């Protein structure tokens, strides 16, 4: 084969990028073509995504490639999960997609469990109970008698929504659909019985396609040429996990960014009571795999701390914040990073102080102390997640933890993670999501045979770094972990 030039759009919860990849059959090289912010907008009382501007940024990236004389062989789009847009019968977007952190889902999970018991919902979907899941967003619209839902012709998740306006083709890629809590992980299709019980209309839902399917070609009127658009692992974590440079099946992964997604890969969904109790989820993976994982709050907490400090006029960058944390004393206090108060924006340093005050711990004063508490809290929660998988879900040992995504650039967090878990931690590639997106495109074009070869290409193309735990710190981490467990029990 000749060299392929691929364009991957990777939308995170705070920024988006267009990444160009060149694949020669052996290795992939990547470069950033275009980057742009992705900030939600409070419109009235509703937090929404600025979809028209984000779509314009996609077109800007194609225009940049065209000006550079780049011939693109394929493109693909991945985004965060659960959020969607509604299309009317004339192909128009009915309203701006609502942000998953919007308050409209408050109380909806409880209402859903009144309609169908929690255990039964899990038996149907295998998905963890998160208040922002699509199921609860749609239930909120149903209870509000929202005319957009009543009159919608199509419901499309964010990557499929972008693809629709680029190609005119409407379909749903499975990995993104699997985040909705409306699919059956066994059949990898919509769960019609669940939707009927919830009173959610089935008609707007489109056919589900597997990752690696040709969705369509860019519309001629866009003026960028006859470029095929591939439905990649459209959920960003699915793309990131596909690019994990692992061999065998005794590994765990952490996709580290605004959220931390910690899990492992299985061949079949696991819908046991223990999986439900641990709030693990069975999301779709590339090539028919299942991502058994758990959402952990992630670097969102640090991002919100920085936002507050910036507002106050203290503008250290993330590297400087990490250095302050390195100099701070260890385990001033311990926090459960998944406490609900940390989910919403607004003066995060004060929320951390409140948590410590309410749990009878030392209240942190400095930026370094606050940041270190967050990094240590993340590492401790990773240990809890790995132990849950080993002892209660898989019944076998996990040998190594791979960390991919932008968060793997945080060397302090990597070191603390190895110490907390007591296992080898392998970091990089930091651009795992974009790499998985691009290599699934190559797979769809017939240049890669499957997931095993895809991971071999990732391992050949991008260097990794290993972090090993030190036995001299083991007792200190064990003590801190015991403190976390007591907080979680409380």
VEXDREN-2710 file (C-alpha; in Angstrom, 1 decimal):
% VEXDREN-2710
k/r/px/py/pz
1/UNK/0.0/0.0/0.0
2/UNK/1.0/3.6/-0.4
3/UNK/1.1/6.1/2.4
4/UNK/-2.3/7.0/3.8
5/UNK/-3.2/10.5/5.0
6/UNK/-6.0/10.4/7.5
7/UNK/-7.8/13.2/9.4
8/UNK/-9.2/12.5/12.9
9/UNK/-11.4/14.9/14.8
10/UNK/-11.2/14.5/18.5
11/UNK/-13.6/16.4/20.6
12/UNK/-13.1/16.5/24.4
13/UNK/-15.2/18.2/27.0
14/UNK/-13.0/21.4/26.9
15/UNK/-11.3/21.5/23.5
16/UNK/-11.2/19.9/20.1
17/UNK/-8.5/19.0/17.7
18/UNK/-8.1/17.9/14.1
19/UNK/-5.2/15.5/13.9
20/UNK/-3.5/14.5/10.6
21/UNK/-2.0/11.0/10.5
22/UNK/0.3/9.4/7.9
23/UNK/0.3/5.6/7.9
24/UNK/2.8/3.7/5.8
25/UNK/1.6/0.2/6.6
26/UNK/4.1/-0.1/9.6
27/UNK/4.0/3.0/11.6
28/UNK/1.7/6.0/12.2
29/UNK/3.0/9.6/12.5
30/UNK/0.6/12.4/13.7
31/UNK/0.6/16.2/13.8
32/UNK/-2.0/18.7/15.0
33/UNK/-3.6/20.5/12.1
34/UNK/-6.1/22.6/14.0
35/UNK/-7.1/23.2/17.7
36/UNK/-10.0/25.1/19.2
37/UNK/-11.7/25.5/22.5
38/UNK/-15.0/23.7/23.3
39/UNK/-16.8/25.7/26.0
40/UNK/-20.4/25.2/26.8
41/UNK/-22.8/28.2/26.9
42/UNK/-25.4/29.0/29.5
43/UNK/-28.4/29.9/27.4
44/UNK/-31.2/31.1/29.7
45/UNK/-31.3/28.4/32.3
46/UNK/-29.9/25.6/30.1
47/UNK/-26.2/24.6/29.6
48/UNK/-25.7/23.9/25.9
49/UNK/-23.0/23.0/23.5
50/UNK/-22.2/25.6/20.8
51/UNK/-22.8/23.2/18.0
52/UNK/-22.7/25.6/15.0
53/UNK/-19.3/27.0/16.1
54/UNK/-17.9/23.5/16.6
55/UNK/-19.2/22.4/13.1
56/UNK/-17.5/25.6/11.7
57/UNK/-14.2/24.4/13.3
58/UNK/-14.5/21.1/11.5
59/UNK/-14.9/23.0/8.2
60/UNK/-11.9/25.3/9.2
61/UNK/-9.7/22.2/9.5
62/UNK/-10.7/20.9/6.1
63/UNK/-10.0/24.3/4.7
64/UNK/-6.5/24.3/6.3
65/UNK/-5.7/20.9/4.8
66/UNK/-6.9/22.1/1.4
67/UNK/-4.7/25.2/1.6
68/UNK/-1.7/23.0/2.5
69/UNK/-2.4/20.7/-0.5
70/UNK/-3.0/17.7/1.7
71/UNK/-4.9/14.9/0.0
72/UNK/-7.1/13.2/2.7
73/UNK/-7.9/9.5/2.2
74/UNK/-10.4/9.3/5.0
75/UNK/-11.7/11.1/8.1
76/UNK/-13.4/10.2/11.4
77/UNK/-14.9/11.8/14.4
78/UNK/-14.9/10.9/18.1
79/UNK/-16.5/12.9/21.0
80/UNK/-17.5/12.5/24.6
81/UNK/-20.5/10.3/25.3
82/UNK/-24.2/10.6/26.2
83/UNK/-25.1/14.0/24.6
84/UNK/-27.2/14.3/21.4
85/UNK/-29.0/16.5/19.0
86/UNK/-32.5/16.2/17.5
87/UNK/-33.2/16.5/13.8
88/UNK/-36.7/17.4/12.4
89/UNK/-38.2/15.9/9.2
90/UNK/-36.6/18.6/7.1
91/UNK/-33.2/17.8/8.3
92/UNK/-32.8/20.8/10.6
93/UNK/-31.3/20.8/14.1
94/UNK/-34.2/21.5/16.4
95/UNK/-32.2/22.9/19.3
96/UNK/-28.7/23.2/20.6
97/UNK/-27.5/19.9/22.2
98/UNK/-27.7/20.1/26.0
99/UNK/-24.6/19.6/28.1
100/UNK/-24.4/16.5/30.3
101/UNK/-23.7/18.7/33.3
102/UNK/-27.0/20.6/32.9
103/UNK/-29.4/20.3/35.9
104/UNK/-32.3/18.9/33.9
105/UNK/-31.5/15.3/34.9
106/UNK/-31.8/15.9/38.7
107/UNK/-34.1/13.3/40.1
108/UNK/-34.5/11.4/36.8
109/UNK/-32.5/8.4/37.8
110/UNK/-34.8/7.9/40.8
111/UNK/-37.9/8.3/38.5
112/UNK/-36.5/5.7/36.1
113/UNK/-36.0/3.2/39.0
114/UNK/-39.6/3.8/40.0
115/UNK/-40.6/2.7/36.5
116/UNK/-38.2/-0.2/36.3
117/UNK/-36.2/-1.5/39.3
118/UNK/-32.5/-0.6/39.3
119/UNK/-31.5/-4.3/39.0
120/UNK/-33.7/-4.8/36.0
121/UNK/-32.3/-1.7/34.2
122/UNK/-28.8/-3.1/34.8
123/UNK/-29.8/-6.5/33.6
124/UNK/-31.1/-4.9/30.3
125/UNK/-28.2/-2.5/29.7
126/UNK/-25.2/-3.5/31.8
127/UNK/-24.5/0.2/32.2
128/UNK/-23.4/2.1/35.3
129/UNK/-25.9/4.5/36.8
130/UNK/-24.7/8.1/36.1
131/UNK/-27.2/10.9/36.4
132/UNK/-26.1/12.4/33.0
133/UNK/-26.8/9.2/31.0
134/UNK/-28.9/9.8/27.8
135/UNK/-31.7/7.7/29.3
136/UNK/-32.2/10.3/32.0
137/UNK/-31.8/13.2/29.7
138/UNK/-34.6/11.8/27.5
139/UNK/-36.7/11.0/30.5
140/UNK/-36.4/14.6/31.6
141/UNK/-37.7/15.7/28.2
142/UNK/-40.5/13.3/28.4
143/UNK/-41.7/14.5/31.8
144/UNK/-41.4/18.1/30.6
145/UNK/-43.4/17.2/27.5
146/UNK/-40.7/18.7/25.4
147/UNK/-42.1/19.2/21.9
148/UNK/-38.6/18.7/20.4
149/UNK/-38.6/15.1/21.5
150/UNK/-42.3/14.6/20.5
151/UNK/-41.6/15.9/17.0
152/UNK/-38.0/14.6/16.3
153/UNK/-37.4/12.6/13.2
154/UNK/-33.8/11.6/14.2
155/UNK/-31.8/11.4/17.4
156/UNK/-28.1/11.6/16.8
157/UNK/-25.2/11.5/19.3
158/UNK/-22.6/14.2/18.9
159/UNK/-20.1/12.4/16.5
160/UNK/-23.1/11.1/14.4
161/UNK/-24.6/14.6/14.4
162/UNK/-21.4/16.1/13.0
163/UNK/-21.2/13.3/10.5
164/UNK/-24.9/13.9/9.4
165/UNK/-24.2/17.5/8.4
166/UNK/-21.0/16.6/6.7
167/UNK/-22.4/13.6/4.7
168/UNK/-26.2/13.7/4.8
169/UNK/-26.1/10.1/6.2
170/UNK/-27.9/9.4/9.5
171/UNK/-26.8/6.4/11.6
172/UNK/-25.5/5.6/15.1
173/UNK/-22.1/4.1/15.8
174/UNK/-22.2/1.4/18.6
175/UNK/-19.5/2.6/21.0
176/UNK/-21.2/6.0/21.4
177/UNK/-24.7/4.5/21.6
178/UNK/-23.5/2.2/24.4
179/UNK/-22.9/5.2/26.7
180/UNK/-26.7/6.0/26.6
181/UNK/-28.0/3.2/28.9
182/UNK/-30.5/2.3/26.2
183/UNK/-28.7/-0.5/24.4
184/UNK/-28.3/-4.3/25.2
185/UNK/-24.6/-5.1/25.3
186/UNK/-25.4/-8.7/24.3
187/UNK/-27.2/-7.9/21.1
188/UNK/-25.3/-4.6/20.6
189/UNK/-28.6/-3.0/19.6
190/UNK/-31.3/-0.7/21.1
191/UNK/-33.2/-2.3/24.0
192/UNK/-36.8/-1.9/22.8
193/UNK/-38.4/-3.2/25.9
194/UNK/-36.6/-0.7/28.2
195/UNK/-37.5/2.2/25.9
196/UNK/-41.1/1.2/25.8
197/UNK/-41.3/0.9/29.6
198/UNK/-39.7/4.3/30.0
199/UNK/-42.1/5.9/27.4
200/UNK/-39.2/7.1/25.3
201/UNK/-40.0/7.1/21.5
202/UNK/-38.1/4.5/19.5
203/UNK/-38.8/6.1/16.1
204/UNK/-36.0/8.8/16.1
205/UNK/-33.3/6.2/16.9
206/UNK/-31.2/5.2/13.8
207/UNK/-29.6/2.0/12.8
208/UNK/-26.5/1.0/14.8
209/UNK/-23.2/0.5/13.0
210/UNK/-20.0/-1.1/14.2
211/UNK/-16.8/0.9/14.5
212/UNK/-14.9/0.8/11.2
213/UNK/-18.0/1.2/9.0
214/UNK/-18.0/3.6/6.1
215/UNK/-20.7/6.2/7.0
216/UNK/-20.7/8.2/3.8
217/UNK/-18.7/10.8/1.9
218/UNK/-18.4/14.5/2.3
219/UNK/-21.1/16.4/0.5
220/UNK/-19.9/17.8/-2.8
221/UNK/-21.2/21.3/-2.0
222/UNK/-18.6/21.5/0.9
223/UNK/-15.9/21.7/-1.7
224/UNK/-13.3/19.5/0.0
225/UNK/-13.5/16.5/-2.4
226/UNK/-14.9/13.0/-2.3
227/UNK/-13.5/12.1/1.2
228/UNK/-14.9/9.0/2.9
229/UNK/-16.1/9.5/6.5
230/UNK/-15.5/6.4/8.7
231/UNK/-17.6/5.7/11.8
232/UNK/-14.6/5.1/14.1
233/UNK/-14.7/4.2/17.8
234/UNK/-16.9/7.3/18.1
235/UNK/-16.8/7.5/21.8
236/UNK/-13.4/9.0/22.7
237/UNK/-12.6/6.4/25.3
238/UNK/-13.3/3.6/22.8
239/UNK/-10.8/5.1/20.4
240/UNK/-8.3/5.6/23.3
241/UNK/-8.6/2.0/24.5
242/UNK/-8.2/0.7/20.9
243/UNK/-4.8/2.4/20.8
244/UNK/-3.5/1.0/24.2
245/UNK/-0.2/-0.6/23.3
246/UNK/-0.9/-3.8/25.3
247/UNK/-0.5/-7.5/24.6
248/UNK/-2.5/-10.2/26.2
249/UNK/-5.6/-9.6/28.4
250/UNK/-4.2/-9.1/31.9
251/UNK/-4.0/-5.4/31.7
252/UNK/-6.1/-2.5/32.9
253/UNK/-6.2/1.0/31.4
254/UNK/-6.8/4.5/32.5
255/UNK/-7.9/7.0/29.9
256/UNK/-6.8/10.1/31.8
257/UNK/-8.2/13.5/31.1
258/UNK/-11.1/15.6/32.3
259/UNK/-12.6/12.2/33.3
260/UNK/-10.6/9.2/34.3
261/UNK/-12.0/6.0/32.7
262/UNK/-10.5/3.0/34.5
263/UNK/-11.3/-0.5/33.2
264/UNK/-10.3/-3.6/31.3
265/UNK/-11.4/-5.3/28.1
266/UNK/-13.6/-8.3/28.0
267/UNK/-15.1/-10.5/25.3
268/UNK/-18.6/-10.6/26.8
269/UNK/-20.6/-8.1/28.9
270/UNK/-20.7/-8.8/32.7
271/UNK/-24.0/-8.0/34.3
272/UNK/-23.6/-9.6/37.7
273/UNK/-24.8/-8.0/41.0
274/UNK/-21.2/-7.4/42.0
275/UNK/-20.6/-5.3/38.8
276/UNK/-23.8/-3.4/39.6
277/UNK/-22.7/-2.8/43.2
278/UNK/-19.3/-1.5/42.1
279/UNK/-21.0/0.8/39.5
280/UNK/-19.0/-0.6/36.7
281/UNK/-20.3/-0.4/33.1
282/UNK/-20.2/-2.5/30.0
283/UNK/-19.6/0.0/27.1
284/UNK/-18.9/-0.9/23.5
285/UNK/-15.3/-1.3/22.3
286/UNK/-13.8/-1.6/18.8
287/UNK/-13.9/-5.0/17.0
288/UNK/-16.7/-6.4/19.2
289/UNK/-15.0/-6.0/22.5
290/UNK/-16.6/-4.8/25.8
291/UNK/-15.1/-2.0/27.9
292/UNK/-15.7/-3.0/31.5
293/UNK/-14.9/0.3/33.2
294/UNK/-15.8/2.9/35.8
295/UNK/-16.0/6.7/35.6
296/UNK/-13.7/8.4/38.1
297/UNK/-13.9/12.2/38.4
298/UNK/-10.5/12.8/36.9
299/UNK/-8.5/16.0/36.3
300/UNK/-11.7/18.0/36.1
301/UNK/-11.2/18.8/39.8
302/UNK/-7.7/20.3/39.0
303/UNK/-9.1/22.1/36.0
304/UNK/-11.9/23.7/38.2
305/UNK/-9.3/24.6/40.9
306/UNK/-7.2/26.4/38.2
307/UNK/-10.3/28.1/36.9
308/UNK/-11.0/29.5/40.4
309/UNK/-7.4/30.5/41.0
310/UNK/-7.3/32.2/37.6
311/UNK/-10.4/34.1/38.5
312/UNK/-8.7/35.3/41.6
313/UNK/-5.7/36.5/39.6
314/UNK/-3.3/33.7/40.4
315/UNK/-2.4/32.3/37.0
316/UNK/0.0/29.4/37.4
317/UNK/-0.1/26.9/34.5
318/UNK/-0.7/23.1/35.1
319/UNK/3.0/22.4/35.2
320/UNK/3.5/25.0/37.9
321/UNK/0.6/23.6/39.9
322/UNK/2.1/20.2/39.7
323/UNK/5.4/21.5/41.1
324/UNK/3.6/23.2/44.0
325/UNK/1.9/19.8/44.7
326/UNK/5.3/18.0/44.6
327/UNK/6.6/20.4/47.4
328/UNK/3.5/20.0/49.6
329/UNK/3.4/17.4/52.4
330/UNK/1.9/14.0/51.7
331/UNK/-1.6/13.0/52.8
332/UNK/-2.5/16.2/54.5
333/UNK/-6.0/14.9/54.0
334/UNK/-7.7/12.2/51.9
335/UNK/-10.7/12.9/49.6
336/UNK/-13.0/10.6/47.7
337/UNK/-12.8/12.3/44.3
338/UNK/-16.1/10.8/43.3
339/UNK/-18.1/12.7/46.0
340/UNK/-21.0/14.3/44.2
341/UNK/-20.0/17.8/45.3
342/UNK/-17.0/17.6/42.9
343/UNK/-19.2/16.9/39.8
344/UNK/-20.4/20.4/39.3
345/UNK/-18.4/23.6/38.5
346/UNK/-17.8/26.4/41.0
347/UNK/-15.1/27.3/43.5
348/UNK/-13.5/23.8/43.6
349/UNK/-10.8/24.7/46.2
350/UNK/-13.5/25.7/48.7
351/UNK/-15.4/22.4/48.0
352/UNK/-12.3/20.5/48.8
353/UNK/-11.8/22.5/52.0
354/UNK/-15.5/21.9/52.9
355/UNK/-15.1/18.1/52.3
356/UNK/-12.0/18.0/54.6
357/UNK/-13.7/20.1/57.3
358/UNK/-16.9/18.0/57.2
359/UNK/-14.9/14.7/57.5
360/UNK/-12.9/15.9/60.5
361/UNK/-9.6/16.2/58.6
362/UNK/-7.0/18.9/58.3
363/UNK/-8.2/21.7/56.0
364/UNK/-5.7/22.4/53.3
365/UNK/-4.6/26.0/53.0
366/UNK/-2.1/26.3/50.0
367/UNK/-2.5/25.6/46.3
368/UNK/0.1/22.9/46.6
369/UNK/-1.7/21.1/49.5
370/UNK/-5.0/21.2/47.6
371/UNK/-3.5/20.0/44.3
372/UNK/-1.6/17.2/46.1
373/UNK/-4.8/16.0/47.9
374/UNK/-6.5/15.8/44.5
375/UNK/-3.6/13.8/42.8
376/UNK/-3.3/11.5/45.8
377/UNK/-7.1/11.1/45.8
378/UNK/-7.1/10.1/42.2
379/UNK/-4.3/7.6/42.7
380/UNK/-6.1/6.0/45.7
381/UNK/-9.4/5.7/43.8
382/UNK/-7.5/4.0/40.9
383/UNK/-6.2/1.5/43.4
384/UNK/-9.8/0.9/44.6
385/UNK/-11.0/0.4/41.0
386/UNK/-8.2/-2.1/40.2
387/UNK/-8.9/-4.1/43.4
388/UNK/-12.6/-4.2/42.6
389/UNK/-11.9/-5.7/39.2
390/UNK/-9.4/-8.2/40.5
391/UNK/-11.2/-9.4/43.6
392/UNK/-14.9/-9.0/42.7
393/UNK/-15.4/-8.7/39.0
394/UNK/-12.7/-10.7/37.1
395/UNK/-11.4/-13.0/39.7
396/UNK/-7.9/-12.8/38.4
397/UNK/-4.8/-10.6/38.7
398/UNK/-4.1/-7.6/36.6
399/UNK/-0.4/-7.4/35.8
400/UNK/0.0/-3.9/34.4
401/UNK/-1.9/-0.6/34.1
402/UNK/-1.7/1.4/30.9
403/UNK/-2.4/5.1/31.1
404/UNK/-3.2/7.0/27.9
405/UNK/-4.7/10.4/27.1
406/UNK/-3.5/13.9/28.0
407/UNK/-3.4/13.1/31.7
408/UNK/-0.5/10.8/31.2
409/UNK/1.8/13.8/30.8
410/UNK/1.4/14.5/34.5
411/UNK/4.5/12.8/35.8
412/UNK/3.5/13.3/39.5
413/UNK/0.2/11.6/39.0
414/UNK/1.9/8.7/37.1
415/UNK/4.3/8.2/40.0
416/UNK/1.6/8.3/42.6
417/UNK/-0.6/5.9/40.6
418/UNK/2.2/3.3/40.5
419/UNK/2.8/3.8/44.3
420/UNK/-0.9/3.5/45.1
421/UNK/-1.7/0.5/43.0
422/UNK/1.6/-1.3/43.6
423/UNK/1.9/-2.4/40.0
424/UNK/3.8/-1.4/36.9
425/UNK/2.2/1.6/35.2
426/UNK/3.0/2.2/31.5
427/UNK/2.2/5.7/30.2
428/UNK/1.8/7.0/26.7
429/UNK/0.6/7.5/24.1
430/UNK/-0.8/10.8/25.3
431/UNK/-2.7/11.2/22.0
432/UNK/-4.3/7.7/22.4
433/UNK/-7.7/8.9/21.4
434/UNK/-6.6/10.5/18.1
435/UNK/-4.3/7.5/17.4
436/UNK/-7.2/5.0/17.9
437/UNK/-9.4/7.2/15.7
438/UNK/-6.8/7.3/12.9
439/UNK/-5.9/3.6/13.0
440/UNK/-9.6/2.5/12.9
441/UNK/-9.8/4.5/9.7
442/UNK/-6.8/2.6/8.4
443/UNK/-8.5/-0.6/9.4
444/UNK/-11.7/0.4/7.6
445/UNK/-9.6/1.0/4.5
446/UNK/-8.2/-2.5/4.7
447/UNK/-4.7/-1.6/5.8
448/UNK/-4.9/-3.1/9.3
449/UNK/-6.3/-6.6/9.8
450/UNK/-7.8/-6.1/13.3
451/UNK/-7.4/-4.9/16.9
452/UNK/-4.3/-7.0/17.6
453/UNK/-2.4/-5.5/14.6
454/UNK/-3.8/-2.0/15.4
455/UNK/-2.2/-2.2/18.9
456/UNK/1.1/-3.5/17.4
457/UNK/1.1/-0.4/15.1
458/UNK/0.5/1.9/18.1
459/UNK/3.3/0.2/20.1
460/UNK/5.8/0.5/17.2
461/UNK/4.9/4.1/16.5
462/UNK/4.9/5.8/19.9
463/UNK/7.4/5.4/22.8
464/UNK/6.2/4.5/26.3
465/UNK/7.5/5.0/29.8
466/UNK/7.3/2.6/32.8
467/UNK/6.7/3.6/36.4
468/UNK/7.4/1.1/39.2
469/UNK/6.3/1.3/42.8
470/UNK/8.7/1.6/45.7
471/UNK/8.3/-0.8/48.6
472/UNK/9.6/1.9/51.0
473/UNK/6.4/3.9/50.7
474/UNK/4.0/0.9/50.8
475/UNK/2.9/1.3/54.4
476/UNK/2.1/5.0/54.0
477/UNK/-0.1/4.3/51.0
478/UNK/-1.8/1.4/52.7
479/UNK/-2.7/3.7/55.6
480/UNK/-4.0/6.4/53.3
481/UNK/-6.0/3.8/51.4
482/UNK/-7.6/2.6/54.6
483/UNK/-8.6/6.2/55.3
484/UNK/-10.3/6.4/51.8
485/UNK/-12.2/3.1/52.4
486/UNK/-13.5/4.5/55.7
487/UNK/-14.6/7.7/54.0
488/UNK/-16.4/5.7/51.3
489/UNK/-18.2/3.5/53.9
490/UNK/-19.3/6.7/55.7
END
